Amino acid sequence: MLWTILAIVVSGLGAAGIAMLLRKLTGNRLPRWIIPAFGGLGMLSYQIYYEYSWFDHQLLRQPAESVLVASETGEVFWRPWTFYWPMTTAFTVLDRKSMLREDVAGGDVVAFNLYRFEKQHVDRVSYQPHLLNCITAELLPLDAQKKPQLDQLKRIAKDDVLYQQVCQ
């Protein structure tokens, strides 16, 4: 976060420097307010760039055995541009290295971990173990003690990315 703030300040100073140079090149015919306006636009531009590149940057940081299975986009009222171009605010990754396959009653049941990344003022990462029955396509989350949370049992579609990555 410190590096992000530093980058925002540097981009604002750089844009203000460009405005100062433009003002000098025009013989001070441009108004003085152009310098802080360029500085503010430079900082805002970097912040927008940072928010929209967060998802790609986080995906590049994932290990090779992880697979993107879901992503969420959202709008925020204090970022009015997100109503036209929604930005990715969260995504879920399957850890293929954690997959354990069991043959139970003639069908495959696979245990694996899902990691969820959320963009907030400080990025949040959480993980949860799951079981997936490949015959019935039922997804069952497990709690921290690896006990099933039966009230959260849900069916997923067989063309879902998670199902195809786990059961194929």
N, C-alpha and C positions, 0 to 999 in steps of 0.2 A: 504494500500500500504506500509506503514511503517513496518507492521508485515511481509509482504512478503520479503522486502529487508533484514530485520533482519534474517529471516529464511534462505535466500540465503547465507548471510555472515556466519551464524552459520554452515550451511552444508559444506561450503568451508573450514572453520576452522577445523571441525570434520574430513573431508577427508584428510586434510593436516596433522592432528594429527595421523591419521592411517598410512600415508606414513612415518612420523617420527618414529613411533613405528616399522614399517617394516624395516626401515633402521637400527635402533638400534639392532633389533633382528638378522639381517644378518651381524652384525659387521661392519657396514658402507660400505658394498660392493655394495649396491645399489647407483646409482648416486644421487647427491644432487638435481638435477632438478626434481626428482620424487615428491618432496614435493609440489612445486607450481603447478605441473601438476595434482596431485591428488586434490589439492584445487580447481583448475579450473574445473576439471571434476565433483567434488562434487557440485559446484555451478550450472554448466550447467545441471546436472542430476536433481537437485531440481527444476530448472526453467521448464524443460520439464515436470516433474511430475505435477507441479502446473498448467501448461497450459492445460494438458490433463485431469486433475481432476476438472477443473473449471466448466464444464457443470454439472457433477454429484453433485458437491457441491452446485451450484445455484439451482438445482432442489430440493434438500433436504430442502432448505431454504424457498420454496414456501408454502403457506397455503394449507390445505387439500382440499379446494374447487377449486383449480386451476388445470387445465389439460393441458398437453403439446400437442400442435396441429401442430407444425412444428419446424424443426431445420435445421441449415445450417452448412456445413463443408467447410473448405477452406484451401488453400495452400498459403504459404508466402515464397518468395525466400530467405529471410535471416534465415529461419528455414527449411533447406533442408529436414529434416525428415518428414515434413508435406506432401511432395510429395508422400511418401510411405504410411504414416498413417495420413490422413487428420484429423484435429482436429475441434471440434465444435466451431464455432466463434459467433453464434447467435442462439437464439431460441425464439419461440412465445408461450405464455401461455394464455389460455382462463380462464377468471374469471367467474366461474359458479354462484357465488354469485350475480353478477351484471346482470344476465339475466332477462329480462322482456318480457313476451310473450303476444302478442296481436292477436286477431282473426280479420283479415281484409279481407273482400270480400271472405269469405269462405276458407281462407288460413291463416296459421300462419306466423307472422312476429315477429322475435325475436331481441331485442336490447341487446347488450352485449359489454364488454370491452375486448380488446386484449392487452396484455402487451408484449413488445419486449425487450429482453435482448441481449446486444451486448458486446462481450469481446474486450476491448480496454485497453489502459494504465490505464484508470479509467473506470470501468464498466458503460455502459449507459443503462438506463431503460426509455422506453417511452411507453405510452399507447394511444390507440385510440378507441373511441366508434364506433360500427358497427351495421348495420341492416342486417339481413339475412332473405330472403323470402324462407320459407321451401317448397313451391310448385315449384317455378322456380329455386331454388338454386342460386339466385343472391345475391352477397355480396356487400353491399354499405357502404363505410367508411363515417363517419361523421366528421366534423371539430370541433374545440373547442367550438363553439356556438351551436353544435348539428344540424348543417345544412348539408344536404346531399351533397356529392361531386360526382355529377353525372358523371363527366369525369373519375372517377376511378371505376365505376361499373364493376364488373366481375362475371362470372359464375364459380362456383366451382363444382366439381364432387360430386355425391351423396354418393360415398364411401370414400370421404375425411373425415379425423378425425374431423375437425371442424364441418362439416355438421352433422355428426352422433352425436356428443356431444351436439350440439345446438338443433337439430330438433327431436331427438329420445326421 
